[in-house]
Every structure is written in C-alpha cells, then in structure tokens.
Amino acid sequence: MKPVSCNVIRDLFPSYVDNLTSEDSNQLIEEHVARCPDCARILNDLRGEAFGETLPDDKDKKEIDFLKKNKKRNRRIAIYCITGAIACLILVFALRIFLEGMERLSPSNYQVEILSVEDGVLHFKAVGKDGRTFLQKIEVEKHSKMFDRDGRLLIRPQTVLYLPFHAEAKEFAQELSDPDGVKEIWFGMTLLWADGKNISSRTSDVYLTRHLYVGNASMNGKLAGALRARELLGPYENKLETAAEPYGWTFLLQNGMSENERFIKEASMDSIAYVAIALVQNLDHVSFEYTVDGRAMQKTITVKDADEYFGKAVKDCFEHPADLEDLLSKLGLVP
C-alpha cells in the first residue's frame, strides 16, 4: 500500500488533537509519527507539549502556525454554520406562527361571532379566546374524508399569533359553488350550522352521540354523559331491553329522593328520555326506577310521549340537527 504523505497526516492533526478522528485515522496518524520525527515535533507542539530541549525550526513553526490557523478557521466556519441554521429555523418558525399561521380545528380555541349563508355566500367571523391569536384566513373544504355524505362543508381556520399590525378580527366571505346543496357546516368535529340554522355547541356535542342501537352500551354512556345524566340524577345502573321489540333503556337510580326533590328530578328524567329516544334510532321507551321518601316509583316515557311533547316526530332529530336544536331549546338545555 502506498505510504501516506506528511501533508495528508498533518492536515488531520487539528481533528486528531480534538479527538474528532476515527479509530482507523488515529492508528494511521500514530504509526506515521512513530517513524517521522518532523511530524512528531509538529504534533507535540500543536498539543502544547515540550519536545526535549530543541525548539522547532522556522519551517516547523510555519507549519504549526498554518495548522493552528486552519483549526481556528474550521471552528469559526462550524460556529457560523450552526448559528446560521438556528437563525433560519427561528425565521421559519416566526414566519409560520406570525404570518402563515397554523391550523387549529378545535373550536374551543375560538369564539364564533358570525356564521350564516346568504345569497350563496358563507359569512364567518371568529376570534381567539386566549387574546393572543388572530384568525388569518379560512379554507372551506367541500369534500372531506371526515364526512361520508354530500352537503357537508368543513371550515379549516389558519391562526397566527397576534401582532400590532394585524387588523381587527374580520369577517370572511366565501362564495359557495353549490349553496343549495349545503346542508351542514362543520368546524373540525363541531357542527356550527345545519338546514339554515345556527347550531349551539351543546347541541353539536349531543348530536355526535347519536347511534342506531340501544344495545351499544358504549354509545349509550356517551349520550348520557353529554346529557349530564349522573350530574342530574345521581349514580345509577343501566338495564337494557334488547331481546325483542319494543326496545327499552331503564335507569336504576341508586340514591333515593325526597318529595321536595321529586319535581326537579322527574323533569330531568323527561329531558333525558326525550333526547335519548330522539338520538337512539331503535329506542322505543326509557324508564326510570327510583324511590321517593322510601316508596318505590317507576316512570316510563315512550316515543309517543316524546312526539306529543315536541309537537312533531322526535325521531327526525336523528337526521336533522336543526330539529335537535329546537328540542333542546324547548327543554331549556340551550339558550
């Protein structure tokens, strides 16, 4: 194998001194300096070590000075590169959060102030709840993987951190290509508008718990949670009647109530039953078993009872969230 020249070995000295070379390079350097006194003197002086009583000659000094300068230059270049990379990252991040914006689909970040569809144009205005964010732009997506049917639009907001030069919160106007075909407008997983009517966040939360079968205990629990059943009625157990039609759902209340509490508790039972019947497609009746001053009581609400209260078919709420908004409004569950 052709021997490595002194110049190549000396070019490696700065990295070798800083322990930046590989094991193979270390071995190559050490074998070379073991048989080359000139390179050994330069390496020792570069390390700051004394080499006997003999001072390096002018040629060696020039070589050492060159290597030291080269080492310092390489360090400066490395520092400049790292500093430049960090500055670029900071600049990109600043542009993104202050100018371009980031998508934040959670409506909990915003207060929607305007939402309407008039003359084929969507009007939308929202402000950040934290006081530090600004709605930069919106995108309206007609076809989304989130939805499995036509007529649903998805608003995707881009939010930036607030700067003094940002204008006041503005209203966005988006022309719709097929306004007559728009049935629902969503903001992430929150329904904002349906069948020409604004939908409250409470109605949206409840609507998302609708399901086909009362035998789906998990979805029953989500629906009861959205209706705050345990908060209103106290602890209870569920009993489902799914062996044969008509299908039912019974709440077995664990805590008794006094006669004075009865009116409020039974009003809550009515509300829970009406909405459950509306949003569980095959549910025919909801029952409650409880005690009043030690007396066993039972209350049952059927589809017919719910229809009479609502004034129309309560099951329509399953497909039409605007009807659910009307039902919850009548029950006093939304403003």
Phi, psi and omega in degrees: 000138182295129181296147181281137183286160179299321182299318179296315181298317183292330176296336181274347186303314182302318178290324179296316179297325180273009179060039181254356182270160181283172179296321179296318178296319178302315181297318180298315180296312184295323177294323181291312183291339179292334181246003181235100182298325181296312179294326179296318179297317181295319180294317181295320180291324178296329177280349182085018182264149177285144179241083182061219178255002186264127177275149179296143179284177184300320181297316179295322180298318179297320180295318180294315179300320179297316181295321179295317178297320179297322179295315179295320180296318179297322177295317179297317180299318180296317180295317179297318180296315180294316179298317179296319179296317179296318179297320178296318179297317179297318180296315179298316180296318180295317178299321182292315186275339182255335185239306183284314179094167180232149180283128177229097187278349181285119180292349178294344179277349189229157168246109180283121183257328180222132171207116179201161174236112182228128178053040176078011181238131175275126176251128185217135176214133179212153178233151178291135180287336185276353180075001182245353183243155186225132180283110185277317180197168175230153172237135180251117184255122183278316182249117183228145177294343180291337188244147183248014178209160181286166176091004180248130175250146178242122175271124177247107181272144173251122185246137175240159173290142186291136172232155183303329183279353176292141178289170175297160180309126186249162177267131179264139177241124182235117179286133183263135182289329181221073185299327180290338180272355181279119179253326183218147174235127184243153175234095190065231178262021178247128178278127182252332188207138179206134176049043176080011183229139174290140183248130180288159180296326179295315179297318179300315180299317181291319183299325181291350180264002180298147179203166190278323191236133178290345176287353178277089186298324181297313180289329174301317180295321179293320178295314179298323178294318179296331179270359179058044185297316181292326178294323183275325187250347186087185182296147180205165172244155180258142170228122184254137177252092185236006181290324181205158177289151356284141183276141183224166180222122182245133174261119178261098184288133185273330181260136175285169180225159177271169178297327179293330180276343190302314184300314181292317181295318182289330174295321177294322177300316179301313182300313180298318182294315181301315182289320178298316178297324180292323191254357172249109195300321183262012181278127183260325182206155177234132181239156177228131175243128187201174178237143177237112185051041176088351181269131179288133182228156175218139180226131181233132177242130182253174175302319180299317178298318181294319178298317180296320179294314186285333181089002175198181184296114183291335179293343177298338179298336182297322181259342186235098181298335177296324175293321178296322176301318179295319181295313181294326177295317179295327179280354181078020181269345174226155180298000000 
